[in-house]
Amino acid sequence: MNLGSDVGINIDEQQDCYILAVETSCDETSAAVVKNGKEVLSNLIASQIETHKAFGGVVPEVASRKHVESITLMLEEAIKEAGIPPEKLSAIAVTEGPGLVGALLVGIMAAKSLAFALDKPLIGTHHIAGHIYANQLTKDMQYPCMALVVSGGHTELVLMEKEGSFVLIGRTRDDAVGEAYDKVARALGFPYPGGPYVDKLAGESEEVENLPRAWLEPGSYDFSFSGLKSAVLNAVNQHQMRGDSQFQAAIARGFQESVIEVLVEKAIRAMRETSAVQLLLCGGVAANRGLRAALAERCQRENITLLIPPLIYCTDNAAMIGAAAYLKWKNGEFSNLALKAEPSLSLEDWSVAASS
């Protein structure tokens, strides 16, 4: 079987497409079956949070071993729950990057083995494209559109002038927003993952610590959170030296308000200054209640159409990989069995060929 990207596998768009997708880029093992890039027939997720909580963060080698332990069962259960016999699958999709190289390799080897055994096309898929197209699982995306990507490893503004086309117009220069949340949470004494604790405390606090906003150069769409993180650490130290005991909530609210203001303002400005007709919120931090509420309120005032995935599709999951892989399926772009993990895979380079 030749699964090279330049071969002409017959694509009949009149027939339903069933993609079995695999996601193992970090610390969730997930397998899903997605029909026609939109309908989720199954989406199983095995989280490793309790395992990594003891270490205060994700340990790559431990994550890889946990993926190995569960990947086969996850694939079997995803197919069984979808009610689709393996021979009826159209393709096997897998996250090839970005992510932890060892974790990626587990999913890639499983996907390649299954593609070879079932004689099905293989589709290497970009993790962030998956987060973006998670929005397609509940509502139709309209082009051109703008994606605000916020996760543990990425903070980006991505312009999509048409389906499958990705142009980065802004990105983080240091910490991603998810990293900043976890580091601030640690400074405030919360366990890993700390983002939800900060979000909850910020929403409950009546007091607010005044913290800086990093706007960078005039007109820049880039982000920077390392200075804000340092300001939080300095504020914590000052409170502790004064003997204060109840300062965590005010700092949590001050930090969250600073992050949200910068994210929302830059996203809205990007919408105004481009031809985008729809704003998408994507990534694990899209589950943050404060950010969801602030962005929704601002978009309503600005008469901007906003899409935010349900919480289940915000964090890492295989359904989103199936949704993004469908773009490649429709365009007849397939990977070969030499597919390897690409921890720094470029989103722009992954764009569908016809959209480049």
SEKOL-710611 format. One record per residue: residue in one letter; x, y, z of N, C-alpha, C, O in turn. Coordinates in steps of 0.2 Angstrom, whole numbers, plus 5000, padded with zeros to 4 digits. Example, Ala and Ser with C-alpha at 12.3 -4.5 7.8 and 13.67 -1.06 7.14 Angstrom:
BEGIN
a506649725039506249785039506649845039507149835042;s506449895035506849955036506450005039506750065040;
***
This chain:
BEGIN
m500449945000500050005000500450065000500950075004;n500350114996500750174995500250234998499750244996;l500550255004500150315008500550375007500450425011;g500850385002501250455001500750505000500150494997;s500950565001500450625001500350644993499950684992;d500750614989500650634982500250584978500250584972;v499950534981499650474978498850494977498650534981;g498550464972497850484971497350434974497050394970;i497250434980496750394983496050424981496050484982;n495650384979495050414977494550444983494450404987;i494450504982494050534988493350554985493250594980;d492850514987492150524985491850564991491650534996;e491750634989491450674994490650664995490350695000;q490350614991489650604992489650544997489050535000;q490150514999490150465004490350495010490750535011;d490050465016490250485022490950465024491250415022;c491350515027492050505029492050495037491850535041;y492350435039492450415046493150415047493550375045;i493450465052494150465053494250445061493950475065;l494650395062494850375068495450425070495950415067;a495450465075495950505077496250495084495950465088;v496950505084497250495090497650555092497950595088;e497650565099497950625102498350605108498050585113;t499050615108499450605113500050655114500550635115;s499850715113500350765112500650785119501250805120;c500250775125500550795131500350745136500650685137;d499850755140499650715146498950685146498650665151;e498650695140497950655139498050605133498350625128;t497850545135497750495129497050495127496550485131;s496950515120496350515118496250485111496650485107;a495650455110495450425103494750435102494350435106;a494650455096493950475094493750455087494250435083;v493150445085492950435078492450495076492050505080;v492650535071492350595069492050585062492450555057;k491450595061491050585054491050655051490750705053;n491350655045491350715040491550775043491350835042;g492050765048492350825051491950865056492150915059;k491350845058490950885062490550835067490450865073;e490350775065489950735070490450695074490750645071;v490350695081490850655085490450595087489950595090;l490650535085490350475086490650445093490250405096;s491250455094491550435100492150485102492450515097;n492250495108492850535110493050515117492850545122;l493550475118493750445124494350485126494850495122;i494450505133495050545135495250515142494850505146;a495850495142496150465148496650525151497150535148;s496450555156496850605159497450585164497250535167;q497950615164498550595168498650645174499150645177;i498150685175498250745180498450715187498850745190;e498050665189498250645196498950615196499250625201;t499150585191499850565191500350615191500850615195;h500350665187500750725187500750775193501150815194;k500150775196500050815201500550815207500750855210;a500750745208501350735213501950765211502350785216;f502050785205502750815203502650885202503150925200;g502050915202501950985201501951005194502051065192;g501950965189501950975182502050915178502150855181;v501950915172502050855167502750835167503150875165;v502850765168503450735167503450695161503150645160;p503850715156503750695149503850615149503450585146;e504350585152504450515152503850475155503650425153;v503550505161503050475164502450475159502050425159;a502350535156501750545151501750495146501250465144;s502350485143502450435138502250365140501950325136;r502550345146502350275148501650265149501350215148;k501250315152500550315153500150305146499650275146;h500450345141500150335134500150265132499750235129;v500750235133500850165131500350115134500150065131;e500250125141499850085144499150085142498750035142;s498850145139498150145138497950155131497350145129;i498450165126498250185119497850125116497450145112;t498050065117497750015113497050005115496549995111;l496950005122496250005124495850065122495250055120;m496150125122495750175120495550175112494950195111;l495950145108495750145101495250095100494750105097;e495250035104494749985103494050015106493549995102;e494050045111493450075114493150125110492550135109;a493550165107493350225102492950195096492450215094;i493250145093492950115088492250075090491750085086;k492350045095491750005098491150055099490550045098;e491350115103490750155105490550195099489950215099;a490950205094490650235087490150195083489750215080;g490250125085489850085081490050075074489550055069;i490650085072490850085065491350025065491850025068;p491249975060491749925060492449955057492349995053;p492949925059493649955057493649965049493950005047;e493449915046493549915038493149975035493249995030;k492650005039492250055036492650125038492350175035;l493150125042493550185043493850215036494050175032;s493850285036494050315030494850325030495150325025;a495050345036495750365037495950355045495450355049;i496550355046496850365053497150425054497650435050;a496950465058497350535059497650535066497450495071;v498250565067498650575073498950635073499150665068;t499050665080499450725081500150705079500450665083;e500450745075501150735074501550795077502250785077;g501250845079501550895083501150955083500650965080;p501351015087501851015092501650975098501150955099;g502150965102502050925108502650895111503250905109;l502650855116503150815119503350755114502950715112;v503950755112504150705107504050635109503750595105;g504150615115504050545117503350535117503150475115;a502850575120502150565120501850565112501450525111;l502150605108501950605101502050545098501650515094;l502650515099502850455096502450395098502350355093;v502150395104501750335106501050335101500950285099;g500750395100500150405096500350385089499950355086;i500950415087501050405080501250335078500950305073;m501550295082501650225081501050185081500950135077;a500550205086499950165086499550175080499250135077;a499550245077499150265071499450225065499050205061;k500150235065500450205059500250125058500150095053;s500350095064500250025064499550005062499349955058;l499050045065498350035063498150045055497850015052;a498450105053498350115046498650065041498350045036;f499250035043499549985039499149925040498949885035;a498849905046498449845047497849845043497549795040;l497549905043496849915040496849935033496349935029;d497449945030497549975023497150035022496850045018;k497250085027496950155027497450205026498050205028;p497250265023497650325023497850345030497450345035;l498450375031498650405037498750485036498950505031;i498450515041498450595041498850625047498550615053;g499450645046499750685052499450745052499350785048;t499250765059498850825060499150875065499550855070;h499050935064499350985068498950995075498351005074;h499250995080498851005087498451065087497951065089;i498751125085498451185086497851195081497351225082;a497951165075497451165070496851125073496251145072;g496951075077496451035080496051085085495451085085;h496451115089496151165094495651215090495151225092;i495951235085495551285081494851255078494351285079;y494951195075494351165072493951125077493451095075;a494151135083493651105088492951145088492451125090;n493051205086492451255085491951225080491351235080;q492251185075491851165069491451105072490951085068;l491551075077491151015080490451035082490050995083;t490351105084489751125086489351175082488751175082;k489751215078489551265074489951275068490551265068;d489651305062490051315056490451375057490251425059;m491051365055491551415055491451455048491351425043;q491551525048491451565042492151595041492451615046;y492251605035492951635033492851705029492351715026;p493351745030493951745034493751745042493351785044;c494151715046494051715053494751725057495251715054;m494651735063495251755067495251705073494651695077;a495751665075495751625081496251655086496851665085;l495951655092496351675098496551605101496051575104;v497151585101497351515103497651525110498151565111;v497451495115497651505122497751435125497251405127;s498351415127498451355130499051355134499351405135;g499251295136499851285141500451305137500951325140;g500551285130501151305127501051355121501551365118;h500451385120500351425115499951485116499451475120;t500151545114499651605114499751635108500251665106;e499251635103499351655096498751685094498151665096;l498751735089498251755085498351725078498851745075;v497851695075497951655069497351685064496851675066;l497551715058497151735053497051675048497551655046;m496351655047496251605042495751645037495151655038;e496051655031495751685026495251645022494751665019;k495451575022494951525020495051465023495551455027;e494651415022494751345025495451315025495651305019;g495751295030496351265030496951305029497551285029;s496851375029497451415028497551455035497151485038;f498151455037498351485044498951535043499451515040;v498851595045499351645045499451675053498951705055;l499951665056500151685062500251765062500751785059;i499851805065499951875065500251895072500451955073;g500151855077500451865084500551805088500151755087;r501051805092501251755096501551775103501751835103;t501651725107501951745114502751745113502951705109;r503051795116503751805115504151765121504751755121;d503751745126504051705132503551655134503351605131;d503251665140502751615143502151615139501851665137;a501851555138501151555135500751565141500951565147;v500051585140499651605145499551545150499451555156;g499451485148499351425152499951415157499851405163;e500551425154501151425158501151475164501251455170;a500951535162500951595167500451575172500551585178;y499851545171499351535176499651475180499551485187;d499951425178500251375182500751405187500851385193;k501251445184501751475188501451515194501751515199;v500951555192500651605197500351565202500351575208;a499951505200499651465205500151435210499951425216;r500651415207501151385212501451435217501551415223;a501551495214501751555219501251565224501351585230;l500551555223500051565227499851505232499451505236;g500251445230500151385235499651335232499451295236;f499451345226498951295223499351235220499851245217;p499051175219499351125216499251125209498851165206;y499651085205499551075198498951035196498750985200;p498551055191498651115187498251175190497751165193;g498651225190498451285194497951335191497651365195;g497851325185497451375181496751375184496451435185;p496351325185495651325187495651355194495151385196;y496151345199496151375205496151455205495751485208;v496651475201496651545200496051575197495751635199;d495751545192495151565189494551575194494151625194;k494451525198493951515203494051575208493551605210;l494651575211494851625216494751695214494451745217;a494951715207494851775204494151795204493951855205;g493751745202492951765201492651775208492151805208;e492951755214492651765220492851825224492551845229;s493451855222493751905226493451975225493251995219;e493352005230493052075230493652125229493552185227;e494252105231494852145231495252135225495252075222;v495652175222496052165217496752195217496852255219;e497252155216497952185216498152215210498052195204;n498352275210498552315204499152285201499752285204;l499152255195499652225191499752255184499252275181;p500352255181500452285175500152245169500052185169;r500052285163499852255157500452255152500752315151;a500552205149501152205144500852215137500652165134;w500852275134500552295128501052285122500952275116;l501752285124502252285119502252345114501952405116;e502552345108502552405104501852415101501452375101;p501752485100501152505097500952465091501352455086;g500352435090500152395084500352325084500152285080;s500752305090500952235090500452185092500052205096;y500352125089499852075091500252025095499951975097;d500852035097501251985101501051985108500752035110;f501251935112501051935119501651925123502151895121;s501651945129502251935134501951925141501551975143;f502051875144501751865151502351855157502151845162;s502951855154503451845159503551905164503651895170;g503451965162503452025166502952025171503052035177;l502352005169501751995174501851945179501751955185;k502151885177502351835181502851855187502751845193;s503351895185503851925189503451975194503651975200;a502952015192502652065196502252025201502152045207;v501951965199501551925204502051905210501851905216;l502551875208503051845213503251905217503351895223;n503451965215503652025219503052035224503252055229;a502452045221501852055226501752005231501652025237;v501851945229501851885235502351895240502251895246;n502951915238503551925243503351985247503551975253;q503152035244502952095248502452085254502552105259;h501952045252501452025256501651985262501551995268;q502051935260502351895265502851925270502851915276;m503251975267503652015272503252055277503552065282;r502652075274502252115279501852075284501552105288;g501952015283501551965287500851955285500451935289;d500651975279499951975277499751895276500251855274;s499151875278498951805277498451795272498351745269;q498051855270497451845265497651885259497351945259;f498051865255498151905249498151875242498151905237;q498051805243498051765237497451785232497551785226;a496851795235496251815231496351875227496251875221;a496651925230496751995227497251985221497152015216;i497751945222498251935217497951895211498151905205;a497651845213497351805208496851845203496851835197;r496451885206496051935202496451985198496251995192;g496952015201497352055198497752025192497752055186;f497951965193498351935187497851915182497951925176;q497251885184496751865178496551925174496451925168;e496351985178496152045174496652065170496552095164;s497352065172497852085167497852045161497952065155;v497851975162497951935156497351945151497451945145;i496751945154496151945150496052015146495952015140;e496252065150496252135146496652135140496452155135;v497252105141497752105135497552055129497552075124;l497251995131497051955126496451975123496451975116;v495952005126495352025123495452085119495252095113;e495852135121495952195117496352185111496252215106;k496852135111497252125105496852085100496852095094;a496352035103495951995098495452045095495352035089;i495152095099494652135096494952185091494752195085;r495552205092495952255087496152215081496052235075;a496252145082496452105076495852095072495852095065;m495252095075494652085071494452155067494252145061;r494552205070494452275067494952285061494752315056;e495552265062496052285057496152235052496552245047;t495752175052495752125046495052125044494552155046;s495052075039494352065036493952005039493451985037;a494251985045493851925048493151945050493051995052;v492751895049492051905051491851865057491251865059;q492251825060492151775065492751775070493351765067;l492651775076493251765081493151695085492551675087;l493651655085493651595088494151595094494651615094;l493851565099494251555105494451475106494051435105;c495151465106495351395106495851385111496251425113;g495951315113496451295117496251285124495651295126;g496651255128496451235135496251285140495751285144;v496551345139496351405143495751435141495451475144;a495451415135494751435133494251405138493651435138;a494451365142493951335148493951385153493551385158;n494351435153494351485159493751525159493551565154;r493351525164492751565165492751635164492351665161;g493251665167493351735167493451765159493251815157;l493951725156494051745149493451735144493351775140;r493151675145492551665141491951715142491751745137;a491851735148491351785150491551855147491151895144;a492251875148492451945146492451945138492251995136;l492651895135492651895128491951895125491851935120;a491551855128490851855125490551925126490151945122;e490651955132490352025133490552075128490252115126;r491252075127491552125123491352115115491152165112;c491252055113491052035107490352055105490152075100;q489952045111489252065110489152145109488852165105;r489652185113489652255112489852275105489652325102;e490352235103490652255096490252225090490452235085;n489752185092489352155086489852105082489852105076;i490252075086490752025083490451955084490251935090;t490451905079490251845080490751805084491351795081;l490651775089491151735093490951665094490351645095;l491451615092491351545094491851525099492351535099;i491551485104491951455109491751385110491151365111;p492151335110491951265110491751245117491851275122;p491251195117491051165124491751145128492251135125;l491651145134492251135138492651065137493251065137;i492251015135492550955133492950955127493450915126;y492851005123493351015117493851065117494251085113;c493851095123494451145124495051115126495551135123;t495051065131495651035133495850985127495450965123;d496450955128496650905122496150845122496050815127;n496050835115495550775114495650755107495850795103;a495450695105495550675098495050695094495150695088;a494450715096493950735091494150795087493950805081;m494450845091494750905087495250885082495250915077;i495650835083496150805078495750775072495950785066;g495250745073494850715068494550775064494450765058;a494250825067493950885063494550915059494350935053;a495150925062495650955058495850915052496050935046;a495950845053496150805048495750795042495950785037;y495050815044494550815038494750855033494650845027;l495050915034495350965029495850925024495750935018;k496250895027496750855023496450805019496650785013;w495950765022495550715019495250745012495250715007;k494850795013494550825007494950845002494850844996;n495650865004496050884999496550834996496950844992;g496450774999496850714996497550714999498050694995;e497650755004498350755007498450705012498150715018;f498950655011499050605016499750595018500150615014;s499850575024500550555026500750485024500350445022;n501450475024501650405023501850375029501850405034;l502050315029502250275035502950295038503150265043;a503250345035503850375037503750435042504150465045;l503050445043502850505047503250495054503250445057;k503450555056503850555063503550615067503250655065;a503750615073503550665078503850735076504550735075;e503550785076503850855075503650895081503150935080;p504050905086503850935092503751015091503451045094;s504051045085504051115084503651125077503851175074;l503251075075502851085069502551155068502151175072;s502651185062502351245060501651245058501451205054;l501251285061500551285059500451305052500051285048;e500851365050500751385043500951335038500651335033;d501551305040501751255035501251195034501251165029;w500851185039500351125039499751145035499351105033;s499651205033499051225030498951185024499351155021;v498251175022498051135017498351165010498351225009;a498651125006499051145000498651194996498851244994;a497951174995497551224990497451294994497251334990;s497551295000497451355004498051395005498051455007;s498651365003499251405004499451465000499951495000;
***
